[in-house]
Amino acid sequence: MKSKVLFLLAGFFFFSLADVNAQRKTDEEVRAEAMAKSVKNFNTVLTRLYGNARLNPKPKSSCSKEAVTFLKNIDKKSLVPDNETLEKEITRILDSLEPKLPNFKYYTQIRIFKAFVESKSYADFVFNLTTKDIGELEQTAKGKLRLLELNAYYRKLKRMLKQPFTVFKKSFKKGKCVYKVETKLQLTQLKYMFKKNKDALTANWDITSKIVIDCPCVTADSKRFRNAVFVYSSKSVGPIYTRRVGKKSEYTHWYLVAPYGLVIGAMEKPKLVAQQILCCTEKSGLPPENSNYIEIPDKDINYRDTWVDGSLGISFGKDELTLGTASGGVFFNVGNISGNPVHIGGKLSAVTPLGEKDIKETRITVGLGAEYHIPLGNNRLNILTGVQGGYTFGSVEAFGFKDNISGFSGMVYTGVEIPLNNNIALGVLLNVFEYSNLTFKAENNEFESTVSNSIFIFDRPSISANLRINLK
């Protein structure tokens, strides 16, 4: 009898354990569920924003009644992004929040956020996180690398509290009118709380959605409108989902924490303001049918097969080193897309700090590039977009230490170009996005660290003047 009881207990334990393992969810399943909740929440927030806002104050222009009617007649579904777009934008926000700090890999994100929230300055942030002063960390090469990572991430979070995320942008045509919608999410404050023996991170958000309506004026009628700008807005507070992942370190009790989603939270009463309403005080012509508002270049324009270019520029950011940039390359015409030329060629570029006595750094990138040109106005102006990337090498000397640099870097850029004659053109280029994955290795081989960095145009503007010379 005793053996039967033991056998039954063992069987019960076995099946219970199997049931627990069956119910245990993988990290990917948890991520998918949390993201689905985030998307559903955001969709609901935008729907309520458009549905619950009331126009105040009432606009007083003679054509405002028609403009408001056009706004009310918009299908609100067309103002809300689809689930795939929302998931992509939420992921982008979470990736921006995520502290990618190779030299702090055993620190939880909650711990890093807590240090940031409780800090009044960069020095406070460093001490709260490491329990060491900046001067103490500067005594070692590894400490200096840690400071570089912390300084970059601290500035990044500060910028995020000023720069809004554009989560949706769309334009569409209804009748003769063109509608444009742009929705932004602004992080205004991060808060750390400790509830029910759990760490919690919440965020304050400002939500704005700007809708522009442009209509042609068939006649001069002050009761008809030609342009209207409406802005929906609200505020909310919501949590950021996190989950502990990774193995417990033998050196510390902290785990890695990865973000899995966010909740916008309960909104304040939404507001709707008519920012601008312009009436049809005079007749304006209708745009030609099937027009994309871009001039089509003449077919006999000679785009040239081969050209060389060179550029000098500057890259700057708040509380960051100002960098000087230089580049040169040779490009060959390889075809066209939609009648516009495509060029591919080799590119060489260099970057170095300007006006810095204590830091000497040189980075050189050798690689390939591609450009797409859209000539406008009989080739009087060219709009161009380009991408380049390649192997990066160089060195950095600071405070008596020297590191060798190696890795990969690339960028996406855009610009305008004005041809001076058939062979020479001047232009201005602006970097839209930059990415690098660089390894810093001490000259004495004592240590090395790999740092990945993504820079958008609002993080660090980089602008350069460009000279292009056609060869044949």
Beta strands, then each sheet from edge to edge (+ up, - down):
strand 1: 54-55
strand 2: 165-174
strand 3: 177-195
strand 4: 198-214
strand 5: 221-245
strand 6: 256-262
strand 7: 266-267
strand 8: 271-280
strand 9: 306-315
strand 10: 323-337
strand 11: 340-353
strand 12: 359-376
strand 13: 381-398
strand 14: 401-419
strand 15: 424-442
strand 16: 448-456
strand 17: 462-470
sheet 1: 1+ 8+ 5- 4+ 3- 2+
sheet 2: 1+ 8+ 5- 6+
sheet 3: 1+ 8+ 5- 7+
sheet 4: 16+ 15- 14+ 13- 12+ 11- 10+ 9- 17+
end
